[in-house]
Amino acid sequence: MATPVQWLAGARPRTLPAALAPVLVGTGAAAALGGFRPLTALLALLVALALQVAVNYANDYSDGVRGSDAVRVGPMRLVGSGAATPRQVLGAALASFAVAALAGLALAALSSWWLVAVGAACIAAAWTYTGGPLPYGYRALGEVFVFVFFGLVAVVGTTFVQTGAVDGLAVAASVPIGLLSVALLVVNNLRDIEGDAAVGKRTLAVLLGDRGTRVAFALLPAVAFAVVVAIGVTRPWALLGLLAVPLAVPPVRTVLSGGRGPALIAALQGTGLLTLVTGVLLGAGLALSG
C-alpha cells in the first residue's frame, strides 16, 4: 500500500506550476480588461490543478501498465515501482478528473455552457497523452498539446470566464506561459530519453536526440521572454515578467552543459519555479496595466 508521501510524489507537485501560472496570467489579463471575477478565477484554478494531478496519475497508470516506467532516472512512479496497483492509480486519476469536471460545470454555469465542450476536450487530451490505443505522447506531439492546453486554452479560457470575451491580450499572454510549460515537458523527457527510446516511446526528445533537445530547451525561455517584451510595448507593466529571467539561468546552464540524472531533476524543479514566478509577475504586470 502506497504511503501518503508516495501518493503526493505520484501527483508530481513539481509540475503544478504549469497549471497555476496560466490561471494567474489569464486573471491578470482579465483585470487589465476590467473584468476580474474572484469566484470564477478560483474555480478556473481548481479545474487547472485537478486536471494536472489527473494527467499525472493517468500518465503513471498508462506508462506503468505499458512497462514504460520499468527503468527510471527521475522520481518514483506508483505503478512502475509497485507501490500501488494499476487499479488504485487509475482510481486516483478518475477521482481527480471528477473534481475537475465538477468545478468545470460550476464554471460553465457562471459563464458559458459551451465551456463544457472545452472541458471535455481537456479531459480527453489529458487521458490520451499516454492512455488509449494511440497515445500522442508516444508520437512526439506532447509539446504541441501542452502549448495548446496549458498556454492558449488555460490563459484565454481563464480570461474568458471573467470577461465574457476572447481578447488579443490574453492570446498574446498565453504564448510565454505556454512555451515555459513546454520547457517543463522537454526537460522531463530529456531526463528520460534513454529509457523512452528503449521501450519505443517516441517523444520529441527521442526524435531530436540529446543535443537537439538541449538546444530546444534553451530556446524556449528565450522566445518566451521575447514575447513578454513585445507585450510590454503596449502594456509596459507586463515587463515585470522580465524579473524572472535570472531564474532561467541555472536550468539552462545545467541542460546546455550536459547535465544528466539528478542534475536534470534539479533543472526540472528550476524550470517549474521559473514558470510559476513568470506567471506571478506577468499576471501582476497585466493587472497593473488596466
C-alpha positions as CSV (number, residue, x, y, z in Angstrom):
1,M,0.0,0.0,0.0
2,A,1.5,3.4,-1.1
3,T,2.1,5.9,1.7
4,P,0.6,9.4,1.7
5,V,4.1,10.7,0.8
6,Q,4.3,8.4,-2.2
7,W,0.8,9.4,-3.4
8,L,1.9,13.0,-3.1
9,A,5.1,12.2,-5.1
10,G,2.9,10.4,-7.7
11,A,0.9,13.6,-8.1
12,R,4.2,15.2,-9.3
13,P,3.9,18.5,-7.5
14,R,6.9,20.0,-9.4
15,T,4.6,20.1,-12.5
16,L,1.8,22.1,-10.8
17,P,3.3,25.5,-11.8
18,A,2.2,24.6,-15.3
19,A,-1.4,24.6,-14.0
20,L,-1.1,27.6,-11.7
21,A,0.8,30.0,-13.9
22,P,-1.7,30.3,-16.8
23,V,-4.6,31.0,-14.4
24,L,-2.6,33.8,-12.8
25,V,-1.8,35.3,-16.2
26,G,-5.3,34.9,-17.5
27,T,-6.6,36.5,-14.4
28,G,-4.1,39.4,-14.8
29,A,-5.4,39.8,-18.4
30,A,-9.0,39.9,-17.1
31,A,-8.1,42.5,-14.6
32,A,-6.4,44.6,-17.3
33,L,-9.6,44.4,-19.3
34,G,-11.7,45.4,-16.3
35,G,-13.4,42.0,-15.8
36,F,-11.7,40.4,-12.7
37,R,-14.1,38.0,-11.0
38,P,-12.6,36.3,-7.9
39,L,-15.0,33.3,-7.8
40,T,-14.6,32.3,-11.4
41,A,-10.8,32.8,-11.1
42,L,-10.7,30.4,-8.2
43,L,-12.8,27.8,-10.0
44,A,-10.6,28.1,-13.0
45,L,-7.6,27.4,-10.7
46,L,-9.3,24.4,-9.2
47,V,-10.0,23.0,-12.7
48,A,-6.4,23.5,-13.8
49,L,-4.9,22.0,-10.7
50,A,-7.2,19.0,-10.7
51,L,-6.6,18.3,-14.4
52,Q,-2.8,18.5,-13.8
53,V,-3.0,16.0,-11.0
54,A,-5.3,13.8,-13.1
55,V,-3.0,13.7,-16.1
56,N,0.0,12.9,-13.8
57,Y,-1.8,9.9,-12.2
58,A,-3.2,8.9,-15.6
59,N,0.3,9.0,-17.1
60,D,1.6,7.0,-14.1
61,Y,-1.1,4.4,-14.8
62,S,-0.7,4.2,-18.6
63,D,3.1,4.1,-18.6
64,G,3.0,1.6,-15.7
65,V,0.8,-0.9,-17.5
66,R,2.7,-0.5,-20.7
67,G,6.0,-1.1,-18.9
68,S,7.5,2.3,-19.9
69,D,8.3,3.1,-16.3
70,A,10.2,-0.1,-15.5
71,V,13.6,1.7,-15.5
72,R,13.5,5.3,-14.4
73,V,16.0,8.1,-13.6
74,G,13.5,10.6,-12.2
75,P,11.1,10.5,-9.3
76,M,9.3,7.3,-8.4
77,R,6.2,6.2,-10.2
78,L,3.4,4.4,-8.3
79,V,2.7,1.6,-10.7
80,G,6.1,1.2,-12.1
81,S,7.6,0.9,-8.6
82,G,4.9,-1.4,-7.4
83,A,4.0,1.0,-4.6
84,A,0.4,1.0,-5.8
85,T,-1.7,-1.2,-8.1
86,P,-2.7,0.0,-11.5
87,R,-6.4,-0.1,-10.4
88,Q,-5.6,2.2,-7.4
89,V,-3.7,4.7,-9.6
90,L,-6.5,4.6,-12.2
91,G,-9.0,5.4,-9.4
92,A,-6.9,8.4,-8.3
93,A,-6.8,9.7,-11.8
94,L,-10.6,9.3,-12.3
95,A,-11.2,11.0,-8.9
96,S,-9.1,13.9,-10.0
97,F,-10.9,14.1,-13.4
98,A,-14.2,14.1,-11.5
99,V,-13.1,17.1,-9.3
100,A,-12.1,18.9,-12.5
101,A,-15.3,18.1,-14.2
102,L,-17.5,19.3,-11.3
103,A,-15.6,22.5,-10.9
104,G,-15.8,23.0,-14.7
105,L,-19.6,22.5,-14.6
106,A,-19.8,25.2,-11.9
107,L,-17.6,27.5,-14.0
108,A,-19.8,26.9,-17.1
109,A,-22.9,27.7,-15.1
110,L,-21.4,31.0,-14.1
111,S,-20.1,31.9,-17.6
112,S,-21.0,29.9,-20.7
113,W,-22.2,26.4,-21.2
114,W,-20.0,26.0,-24.3
115,L,-17.2,25.6,-21.8
116,V,-18.5,22.1,-21.2
117,A,-17.2,21.1,-24.7
118,V,-13.8,22.7,-23.9
119,G,-13.6,20.9,-20.6
120,A,-14.4,17.6,-22.3
121,A,-11.6,18.3,-24.8
122,C,-9.2,19.0,-21.9
123,I,-10.1,15.7,-20.2
124,A,-9.7,13.8,-23.4
125,A,-6.3,15.4,-24.1
126,A,-5.2,14.6,-20.5
127,W,-6.2,10.9,-20.8
128,T,-4.8,10.3,-24.3
129,Y,-1.4,11.8,-23.6
130,T,-0.2,8.3,-22.7
131,G,-3.5,6.4,-22.5
132,G,-5.8,4.8,-25.1
133,P,-4.7,2.9,-28.2
134,L,-3.0,5.9,-29.9
135,P,-1.3,8.0,-27.1
136,Y,0.0,11.2,-28.6
137,G,2.8,11.5,-26.0
138,Y,4.3,8.4,-27.7
139,R,4.2,10.2,-31.1
140,A,6.2,13.4,-30.4
141,L,3.0,15.5,-30.0
142,G,3.1,16.1,-26.3
143,E,4.7,19.6,-26.6
144,V,2.1,20.7,-29.1
145,F,-0.7,19.7,-26.8
146,V,1.0,21.2,-23.8
147,F,1.3,24.6,-25.6
148,V,-2.3,24.5,-26.7
149,F,-3.9,23.4,-23.4
150,F,-1.5,24.9,-20.8
151,G,-1.0,28.0,-22.9
152,L,-3.8,29.1,-25.2
153,V,-6.7,27.2,-23.6
154,A,-5.8,27.8,-20.0
155,V,-4.9,31.5,-20.3
156,V,-7.6,32.6,-22.8
157,G,-10.2,30.4,-21.0
158,T,-9.4,32.0,-17.6
159,T,-9.8,35.4,-19.1
160,F,-13.0,34.5,-20.9
161,V,-14.8,33.1,-17.9
162,Q,-14.2,36.5,-16.2
163,T,-14.7,38.9,-19.1
164,G,-17.0,37.0,-21.4
165,A,-14.8,37.7,-24.4
166,V,-11.7,36.4,-26.2
167,D,-9.2,39.2,-26.3
168,G,-5.9,39.6,-28.1
169,L,-4.1,40.5,-24.9
170,A,-5.0,37.1,-23.4
171,V,-3.9,35.3,-26.6
172,A,-0.5,37.1,-26.6
173,A,0.0,36.5,-22.9
174,S,-0.7,32.8,-23.3
175,V,2.4,32.4,-25.5
176,P,5.2,32.8,-22.9
177,I,3.4,30.7,-20.4
178,G,2.7,28.0,-23.0
179,L,6.4,28.0,-24.0
180,L,7.6,27.7,-20.4
181,S,5.1,24.8,-19.8
182,V,6.6,23.1,-22.9
183,A,10.0,23.6,-21.4
184,L,8.9,21.6,-18.4
185,L,7.9,18.7,-20.6
186,V,11.1,19.0,-22.7
187,V,13.5,18.8,-19.7
188,N,11.4,15.9,-18.2
189,N,11.6,14.0,-21.5
190,L,15.3,14.8,-21.8
191,R,15.9,13.1,-18.5
192,D,14.0,10.0,-19.7
193,I,15.4,10.0,-23.2
194,E,17.3,6.7,-23.0
195,G,14.6,4.8,-21.2
196,D,11.9,6.1,-23.5
197,A,13.9,5.2,-26.6
198,A,14.4,1.7,-25.2
199,V,10.7,1.0,-24.9
200,G,9.7,2.6,-28.1
201,K,8.2,5.8,-26.6
202,R,8.9,8.3,-29.4
203,T,8.9,11.6,-27.6
204,L,10.1,14.8,-29.3
205,A,13.3,14.4,-27.2
206,V,13.9,10.9,-28.7
207,L,13.4,12.3,-32.2
208,L,15.6,15.3,-31.7
209,G,18.3,13.4,-29.9
210,D,20.2,14.5,-26.8
211,R,21.9,17.6,-28.2
212,G,19.0,18.8,-30.2
213,T,16.7,18.6,-27.2
214,R,19.1,20.6,-25.0
215,V,19.3,23.4,-27.6
216,A,15.5,23.3,-28.0
217,F,15.1,23.7,-24.2
218,A,17.4,26.7,-24.1
219,L,15.4,28.4,-26.9
220,L,12.0,28.1,-25.2
221,P,12.6,30.6,-22.3
222,A,14.4,32.9,-24.7
223,V,11.4,33.1,-27.1
224,A,9.0,33.3,-24.1
225,F,10.7,36.4,-22.7
226,A,11.0,38.0,-26.2
227,V,7.2,37.7,-26.3
228,V,6.9,39.4,-22.9
229,V,9.0,42.3,-24.3
230,A,6.6,42.5,-27.3
231,I,3.6,42.7,-25.0
232,G,5.4,45.4,-23.0
233,V,5.4,47.7,-26.0
234,T,1.7,48.4,-25.4
235,R,1.4,47.2,-21.8
236,P,4.6,48.4,-20.1
237,W,3.8,46.9,-16.7
238,A,3.9,43.5,-18.4
239,L,7.7,43.9,-18.4
240,L,7.6,43.0,-14.7
241,G,7.7,39.4,-16.1
242,L,11.3,40.0,-17.2
243,L,12.3,40.0,-13.5
244,A,12.1,36.2,-13.7
245,V,14.8,36.0,-16.3
246,P,17.6,35.2,-13.8
247,L,15.7,32.1,-12.8
248,A,16.2,30.7,-16.3
249,V,19.9,30.8,-16.0
250,P,20.5,27.7,-13.7
251,P,18.3,25.2,-15.6
252,V,19.5,26.4,-19.0
253,R,23.2,26.2,-17.8
254,T,22.6,22.7,-16.4
255,V,21.0,21.5,-19.6
256,L,23.4,23.0,-22.1
257,S,26.4,21.8,-20.0
258,G,25.3,18.2,-20.5
259,G,23.7,17.6,-17.1
260,R,22.1,14.2,-16.5
261,G,20.2,12.3,-13.9
262,P,19.8,14.2,-10.6
263,A,21.1,17.4,-12.3
264,L,18.1,17.3,-14.7
265,I,15.7,16.7,-11.8
266,A,17.1,20.0,-10.4
267,A,16.7,21.6,-13.8
268,L,13.0,20.4,-13.9
269,Q,12.4,21.9,-10.4
270,G,14.1,25.2,-11.5
271,T,12.0,25.3,-14.7
272,G,8.9,24.9,-12.6
273,L,9.9,27.8,-10.4
274,L,10.7,29.9,-13.5
275,T,7.2,29.1,-14.9
276,L,5.5,30.0,-11.6
277,V,7.4,33.2,-10.9
278,T,6.9,34.3,-14.5
279,G,3.2,33.7,-14.2
280,V,3.0,35.7,-10.9
281,L,5.0,38.6,-12.3
282,L,3.4,38.7,-15.7
283,G,-0.1,38.4,-14.3
284,A,0.6,41.2,-11.8
285,G,2.0,43.4,-14.5
286,L,-1.0,42.8,-16.7
287,A,-3.3,43.6,-13.8
288,L,-1.5,46.9,-13.1
289,S,-1.7,47.9,-16.8
290,G,-5.5,48.0,-16.6
